[in-house]
Amino acid sequence: MARETIASGESPVRALDFAIRASKSFERCAGPGLELATCLHVVAAIHSSLGRLDEAVEALERSILLLEGETGSGQAMAQFSGYMQLGDTCSMIGQLDRSISCYESGLKIQMDVLGESDPRVAETCRYLAEAHVQAMQFDQAEKFCKKTLEIHREHCSPASLTEAADRRLMALIFEAKGDFEPALEQLVLASMSMIANAQDNEVAAIDVSIGDIYLSLCRFDEAVFAYQKALTVFKSTKGESHSSVALVYIRLADLYYRTGKLRESKSYCENALRIYIRPAAGTTAGEIASGLTEISSIYEALNEPEEALKLLQKAVKLLEDIPGQYRTVAGIEAQMGVMFYMVGRYMDAWKSFENAITKLRASGESKSAFFGVVLNQMGLACVQLYKIGDAAKHFEEAREILEREYGTYHSDTLGVYSNLAATYDAMGRVEEAIEILEYILKMREEKLGTANPDVDDEKKRLFELLKEAGRVRNRKGKSLENLIDSNSLKMKKEGKSRWSAFGLRT
């Protein structure tokens, strides 16, 4: 009755009542087993549709436990379904690591029952690859995508649409890893398959991706050609106000900005915005928010931060009520915080970082490197608001995370150390500040050598602080060694006079 109620479009609350009553009947009459577990899957699905994700998780966890130790393929596949549904629900909450763990547990059960080369296993491997991409775990994503391709090549005809979809995913993974030539090769193969199957719109979508690769390789003329090809197809098949057309406009705006044609870049941004203001039917809020976020980045680069901020605020409003968008919204709010900081609106920056940090903690992202970077930015905002104690706490937590995720020598880790030293100095904890600066200098000397400009900068900072404390550095500098490329981009913002002899690092 619950399924019939949902199918008829009646109230999901009524359907949930039927499903819960059915689960109680199964538990009372049949006891723990396959029927009760399957019924709990329905209960969880209705809870999810109502936005009650915690209740959905609870029902799915119970369904999985009910089938522990049960034998038979039916019970195993029901447990597989439970793990996959639980993974989807965790993803909606924003708990990506737990989501991936559930998918992997489901895959193991599925492979035990169906074998390692069943086409259904390929679909689960692809699902896992996409989840790892979302979590920015690209090596793992590549492994599962390769497995998907191997199985589909075994079961599908050459140049199939299925294989083309796999190659597009593989290209996305290669591009994310910076392997642009292999990505381009995968896209060309996928395009050939789509052409063979007369999929004009899909060919155009692949042309956009090919243009992205050419842009990354600074092959600008080839990128323009690929984008214009796609634009012509999208306009003729989907209409001039379709979101696909807006997407190509954004790509062209980015390209013309990079090539110094700022007027053309802004013109294409405005063309895309006109589409998003009056979107075609079927355009999702997520598509519009994604487009607005990309345009805001271009406006920021064009030195129009206020316009960029307006677009980001609109994007947040579109996404904040959509389940599963915690991390995306947090990322946008963190970006807003940085821009508020850049224009001197420090209280607004603090609020944006606070919102981002709260969402990231709630979604289980509090151990990620991204979280550490946001904490560092929050610390900087606290400094500008004279919340020195809070700044120290944020820098300390950021240091712990980045040291674990990036390692001791990473520039971001050392930047947080430098900010923490400045904060300790402002708090009167001079001995701790000196200790940290000596540690930073030691790390930079070991990695960069004593002649590197960054090392010289740290020496000056330490000398000034020691001078204020009436001390000298009683350590000999190291000889030139371990010189490496030091062209990594670092944004330095000098602190005000209260920050002693050294500034803060963003």
Secondary structure, DSSP 4 states (H G I P E B T S, - for coil): -HHHHHHTT--HHHHHHHHHHHHHHHHHHT-SSHHHHHHHHHHHHHHHHTT-HHHHHHHHHHHHHHTTT--SHHHHHHHHHHHHHHHHHHHHHT-HHHHHHHHHHHHHHHHHHH-TT-HHHHHHHHHHHHHHHHTT-HHHHHHHHHHHHHHHHHHS-TT-HHHHHHHHHHHHHHHHHT-HHHHHHHHHHHHHHHHHTT-HHHHHHHHHHHHHHHHHTT-HHHHHHHHHHHHHHHHHHH-TTSHHHHHHHHHHHHHHHHTT-HHHHHHHHHHHHHHHHSPPTT--HHHHHHHHHHHHHHHHHTT-HHHHHHHHHHHHHHHTTSTT-HHHHHHHHHHHHHHHHHTT-HHHHHHHHHHHHHHHHHTT-TTSHHHHHHHHHHHHHHHHTT-HHHHHHHHHHHHHHHHHHT-TT-HHHHHHHHHHHHHHHHTT-HHHHHHHHHHHHHHHHHHH-TTSHHHHHHHHHHHHHHHHHT----SPPPPS-----------EE---GGGTT--EE-
